[in-house]
Structure formats: structure tokens, C-alpha cells
Amino acid sequence: MFKEIKYLIFIFVISFFIFFTVKYYFSDTNKKKSYRSFNSIDEKLNIYSEKLPILEDDTKNIIEYVEQKNNKKRKKFNFWKLLENNE
């Protein structure tokens, strides 16, 4: 008997919690507060973005191109031959 009453109380507590949570979440006051907070965050972001300093670009002409010469003394790599001779 005590076990059933205990389970019944648990079910009531959980159902009340869910009911009041949903009721608060969908209430008009919560919607107004969330909308106001979103607006204030947007305003703060706009103010902060206006105060950001703009840095100068110092990456002009930083890339140096190297001319490659056709050198015939270049070593040839025989990677596949190394694998074949692995007996």
C-alpha cells in the first residue's frame, strides 16, 4: 500500500513540475522578456561593432615567386621499386 502511494506522489510531483514549466515557458511575460533580451543583445552588438578598431593591411606583396629551373641532375625517386624488392 505504501509503495503505491509513494508512486502516486511521484507521478503528481513530476506532472506538476511539467505543467508549471510548460505554463511558464509559453506565458506572455516570458515571451516579452525573451524578446527584450534579444533586442538588448542586438543593440549591444551594434554598439560594440562600432567601437572595433580597423587594422591596416600589411600583407601586400608578401608572396615571393621562385622560378623553377629544369635541372637534369634531379634525383629520381623509385618508391614502387622499393616495395617490389621487399622479399
TAHUKA-V167516 format. One record per helix or strand of 2 or more residues. SS is the DSSP state (helix for helix, strand for strand). FROM is the first residue (numbers start at 1). TO is the last residue. Records with the same first field share a line. If there is no record, write none. Layout:
SS: FROM-TO + FROM-TO
//
This chain:
helix: 2-25 + 28-51 + 79-84
//
